[in-house]
Amino acid sequence: MRPPILHYVLVTVGIFAIGLAAIAVLTPTLPRATAQPASEAEWKAVEQALGKPGQLQPGDVFRVAMPRTDLKVKVQGVDVKPGFALGSYAAFKKTGTDAMVMGDLVLLDEEVQNVMVRLLAKGIAITALHNHLNEMSPHVMYMHYSGHGDAVQLATSLHEALSASATPLGQAAAAPAAPSSGPDIDQKQVEAALGRTGRVNNGILQVSVARAEKIMEGTAMELLPAMGVNTALNFQPTGDGKAAITGDFVLIDREVVAVAKALRDNGIQVTALHNHGLDDNPRLFYMHFWANDDAVKLARGLKAALDLTNSKKP
């Protein structure tokens, strides 16, 4: 026979357990609160530090566009829109407790050195400096960069460096778009000829094509398409079914000559060939191009070049 005190304790515990079970049954199941990933709060701080909003891209890449809407640039007599050939950007990617940033800055000749000095002083590497197009007025250069560290500090360093240029940050109003002198191009026909679909952004048809193989920085960090290692094909209507085209093919060494020949055979100029990074694997080459002709004809020429690359199938 149990002692009276022990009997009392057991009965009390049993009643308490039954009560909890009843509460669990009677209480409706509430949706579990979903905690926001810590990265989302960090990206908001990155936006504030850089002075521009960004967008989360596939693969958790946070990309911030900084187009040179302040510039009015002509290429071979064509007024080019900022989203066509003047698109500075920063792509951030978490790397454990820190982050990586890489991107491209569009700079006037007189802005290059001051921006470079400020980036280098903050430990951000300059990985390439070159033209993308020819016969540009005013002339601009393209500065590629890469850095590792705290994401907010990287954004702050970029903002400080860009203050040595007239790159619009904050909430500055965009410059008016360059007018088209005729009807827009037939997007469906262009996409059919190209064998790829794209999206229209401020009047520019933009098509992005990823490489099929995995691309690494060194051996530890995978570089994703949103970080700038994708082939970019841009169409800006110039009237009467024509379009100016530019962008760059992302190539490995054995593709370079064949792609250049395919572009030239189809009336498309090769305007630059160079690296963008220092430690990419496989080693990548970027081939920039230009033409202003019938949009569907040019799309066929670009497809002929694409077919010679190890690109992901549509």
Legacy VTK file of the C-alpha trace (Angstrom):
# vtk DataFile Version 3.0
C-alpha trace
ASCII
DATASET POLYDATA
POINTS 314 float
0.000 0.000 0.000
1.344 3.453 -1.014
2.008 6.034 1.693
-0.733 8.745 1.736
1.608 11.563 0.688
2.991 9.634 -2.291
-0.549 8.665 -3.334
-1.535 12.342 -3.273
1.428 13.377 -5.435
0.759 10.700 -8.036
-2.921 11.590 -8.266
-2.094 15.300 -8.615
0.461 14.674 -11.379
-1.978 12.435 -13.192
-4.716 15.050 -13.105
-2.249 17.719 -14.363
-1.180 15.493 -17.280
-4.789 14.797 -18.218
-5.459 18.539 -18.160
-2.568 19.248 -20.508
-3.755 16.582 -22.914
-7.231 18.087 -22.915
-5.840 21.542 -23.649
-3.802 20.116 -26.523
-6.907 18.507 -27.998
-9.217 21.476 -27.528
-6.812 24.202 -28.585
-6.885 24.798 -32.385
-3.599 24.297 -34.188
-2.106 27.714 -34.919
0.171 28.311 -37.907
3.784 28.191 -36.831
5.500 31.551 -37.146
8.024 31.459 -39.958
11.238 33.159 -39.000
12.716 35.315 -41.730
16.177 34.255 -42.757
18.827 36.450 -41.204
20.054 37.259 -44.713
16.869 39.209 -45.531
17.547 41.707 -42.752
21.158 41.955 -43.889
20.162 42.674 -47.495
17.961 45.532 -46.263
20.987 46.977 -44.505
22.997 46.483 -47.708
20.401 48.475 -49.657
20.612 51.305 -47.159
24.409 51.318 -47.196
24.639 51.280 -50.975
21.768 53.676 -51.570
19.956 51.458 -54.082
17.290 48.740 -53.769
18.131 45.246 -54.924
16.430 41.963 -55.740
17.040 38.426 -54.509
17.894 36.241 -57.505
17.967 32.438 -57.923
20.650 30.848 -55.782
20.217 33.502 -53.045
22.217 36.065 -54.990
21.282 39.621 -53.999
21.765 41.844 -57.036
21.661 45.643 -57.028
21.354 47.465 -60.354
22.975 50.909 -60.628
22.400 52.020 -64.241
24.078 55.217 -65.426
20.824 57.050 -66.032
22.764 60.312 -65.798
24.636 59.655 -69.056
23.499 60.261 -72.619
25.703 58.012 -74.723
25.750 57.389 -78.449
27.234 54.278 -80.046
27.754 54.612 -83.784
25.069 57.297 -83.822
22.521 55.330 -81.764
21.279 56.799 -78.472
21.656 53.870 -76.094
19.433 53.356 -73.072
21.013 52.743 -69.642
19.684 49.180 -69.470
21.140 48.400 -72.878
24.837 49.070 -72.318
25.293 51.266 -69.230
24.330 48.917 -66.409
26.561 49.038 -63.353
25.677 46.379 -60.782
26.720 44.652 -57.553
25.975 40.963 -56.875
26.225 39.762 -53.260
26.349 36.130 -52.127
26.628 34.776 -48.589
29.759 32.733 -47.861
29.195 31.359 -44.383
29.425 34.192 -41.884
30.679 36.661 -44.517
29.757 37.560 -48.079
31.253 37.989 -51.513
30.472 40.853 -53.863
31.349 41.112 -57.530
30.146 43.294 -60.350
30.808 45.872 -63.000
30.931 49.675 -62.856
30.295 51.931 -65.856
32.584 54.940 -65.566
33.576 57.944 -67.605
37.289 58.087 -68.365
37.823 60.880 -65.852
36.088 58.890 -63.075
38.119 55.681 -63.399
41.201 56.422 -61.314
39.455 57.992 -58.328
36.961 55.137 -58.063
39.751 52.566 -58.434
41.860 54.144 -55.677
38.932 54.098 -53.248
38.039 50.467 -53.983
41.624 49.295 -53.580
41.941 51.216 -50.312
38.999 49.190 -48.956
40.464 45.844 -50.015
38.200 45.380 -53.027
40.111 43.894 -55.961
39.959 45.348 -59.459
39.686 42.275 -61.702
39.370 43.952 -65.115
39.208 47.377 -66.757
38.311 47.716 -70.417
35.898 48.855 -73.079
32.771 46.934 -74.059
31.873 48.840 -77.217
33.601 51.043 -79.775
32.749 54.505 -81.115
31.053 55.566 -77.867
30.433 59.241 -77.166
31.184 60.119 -74.431
33.666 57.298 -73.973
33.058 55.018 -70.976
35.058 52.224 -69.391
33.891 49.146 -67.493
35.536 48.282 -64.179
35.027 44.766 -62.809
35.661 44.134 -59.129
35.456 41.492 -56.412
35.536 41.611 -52.616
35.004 39.440 -49.532
33.922 40.398 -46.016
30.948 41.772 -44.145
28.145 42.468 -46.639
27.167 45.847 -45.189
30.777 46.994 -45.019
31.299 45.938 -48.651
28.214 47.950 -49.651
29.460 50.951 -47.684
32.849 50.744 -49.402
31.187 50.588 -52.825
29.049 53.621 -52.007
32.097 55.593 -50.887
34.027 54.643 -54.038
31.124 55.539 -56.321
30.856 58.959 -54.688
33.937 59.779 -56.793
31.707 59.364 -59.853
28.329 60.745 -60.871
26.688 57.307 -60.604
23.109 58.004 -59.448
22.482 56.568 -55.985
19.676 57.273 -53.553
16.309 58.147 -55.047
17.471 60.255 -57.991
15.001 60.323 -60.864
15.909 58.347 -63.944
16.785 60.188 -67.112
14.155 60.027 -69.890
14.496 56.997 -72.117
15.995 57.446 -75.552
13.128 57.485 -78.076
12.742 54.838 -80.749
12.406 56.145 -84.279
9.881 53.512 -85.331
7.725 50.581 -84.203
9.057 48.119 -81.663
10.554 44.851 -82.830
8.430 41.698 -82.968
9.484 40.002 -79.751
7.961 36.625 -80.627
9.735 36.471 -83.980
13.044 37.485 -82.433
12.713 34.884 -79.675
11.735 32.200 -82.201
14.792 32.984 -84.338
17.012 33.030 -81.272
15.544 29.873 -79.794
15.354 31.599 -76.404
12.842 33.693 -74.494
13.639 36.952 -72.744
12.053 39.805 -70.857
11.413 43.434 -71.750
12.975 45.919 -69.346
12.392 49.624 -70.078
12.033 48.933 -73.790
15.043 46.577 -74.004
14.560 42.906 -74.830
17.018 41.108 -72.566
17.900 37.438 -72.977
20.094 35.620 -70.457
21.735 32.262 -71.219
23.540 30.290 -68.513
26.540 28.026 -69.049
25.883 24.300 -68.671
28.909 23.547 -66.497
29.442 24.604 -62.896
31.572 27.755 -62.637
33.710 28.261 -59.562
35.832 31.005 -58.067
38.857 28.967 -57.085
37.661 25.700 -55.567
35.265 26.829 -52.839
32.782 29.379 -54.248
30.278 28.627 -57.008
29.557 31.566 -59.307
25.890 31.680 -60.322
24.348 33.244 -63.458
23.012 36.257 -61.520
26.596 37.076 -60.531
27.452 37.955 -64.141
28.708 34.651 -65.559
25.838 34.269 -68.039
25.707 35.211 -71.721
23.702 38.444 -72.084
21.931 39.387 -75.330
20.228 42.805 -75.474
18.000 44.190 -78.243
17.138 47.920 -78.401
14.644 48.820 -81.154
15.931 51.470 -83.566
12.946 51.634 -85.940
11.506 49.824 -88.980
11.971 46.371 -87.477
15.640 47.014 -86.738
17.454 46.773 -83.435
20.836 47.568 -82.016
22.262 44.556 -80.216
24.977 44.270 -77.605
25.958 42.124 -74.653
28.594 39.495 -74.129
29.162 35.807 -74.721
30.668 33.892 -71.787
33.127 31.449 -73.339
35.793 28.913 -72.520
39.047 28.988 -74.480
38.182 26.500 -77.219
34.946 28.355 -78.101
36.440 31.826 -78.634
37.582 31.629 -82.258
34.526 29.745 -83.504
32.095 32.184 -81.870
33.972 35.217 -83.198
33.822 33.775 -86.714
30.098 32.993 -86.421
29.343 36.539 -85.299
31.386 38.118 -88.097
29.839 35.782 -90.695
26.439 37.131 -89.627
27.339 40.829 -89.792
27.856 41.250 -86.047
30.942 43.147 -84.888
33.183 41.750 -82.150
34.028 44.841 -80.084
35.981 43.423 -77.117
37.422 40.175 -75.772
38.755 39.899 -72.226
38.471 38.413 -68.745
36.169 39.678 -66.014
37.581 37.695 -63.084
40.943 36.496 -61.808
40.307 33.038 -60.345
37.382 31.579 -62.297
37.338 27.860 -63.045
36.978 27.026 -65.875
38.783 30.107 -67.183
36.208 32.369 -68.828
36.485 34.840 -71.690
33.890 37.528 -72.406
33.210 38.509 -76.002
31.268 41.751 -76.500
29.464 42.518 -79.735
27.465 45.150 -81.618
25.229 45.466 -84.661
22.279 47.557 -85.804
20.176 45.728 -88.385
17.001 43.719 -88.878
16.222 42.278 -85.442
15.203 38.797 -86.627
18.260 38.510 -88.862
20.520 39.449 -85.954
18.760 36.958 -83.686
19.584 34.189 -86.169
23.218 35.291 -86.128
23.337 35.227 -82.343
21.794 31.746 -82.330
24.477 30.519 -84.725
27.075 31.682 -82.206
25.182 30.297 -79.195
24.998 26.875 -80.807
28.807 26.730 -80.631
28.853 27.135 -76.838
28.228 24.783 -73.941
25.098 26.646 -72.860
22.127 25.268 -70.974
19.343 24.077 -73.235
16.241 26.288 -73.359
LINES 1 315
314 0 1 2 3 4 5 6 7 8 9 10 11 12 13 14 15 16 17 18 19 20 21 22 23 24 25 26 27 28 29 30 31 32 33 34 35 36 37 38 39 40 41 42 43 44 45 46 47 48 49 50 51 52 53 54 55 56 57 58 59 60 61 62 63 64 65 66 67 68 69 70 71 72 73 74 75 76 77 78 79 80 81 82 83 84 85 86 87 88 89 90 91 92 93 94 95 96 97 98 99 100 101 102 103 104 105 106 107 108 109 110 111 112 113 114 115 116 117 118 119 120 121 122 123 124 125 126 127 128 129 130 131 132 133 134 135 136 137 138 139 140 141 142 143 144 145 146 147 148 149 150 151 152 153 154 155 156 157 158 159 160 161 162 163 164 165 166 167 168 169 170 171 172 173 174 175 176 177 178 179 180 181 182 183 184 185 186 187 188 189 190 191 192 193 194 195 196 197 198 199 200 201 202 203 204 205 206 207 208 209 210 211 212 213 214 215 216 217 218 219 220 221 222 223 224 225 226 227 228 229 230 231 232 233 234 235 236 237 238 239 240 241 242 243 244 245 246 247 248 249 250 251 252 253 254 255 256 257 258 259 260 261 262 263 264 265 266 267 268 269 270 271 272 273 274 275 276 277 278 279 280 281 282 283 284 285 286 287 288 289 290 291 292 293 294 295 296 297 298 299 300 301 302 303 304 305 306 307 308 309 310 311 312 313
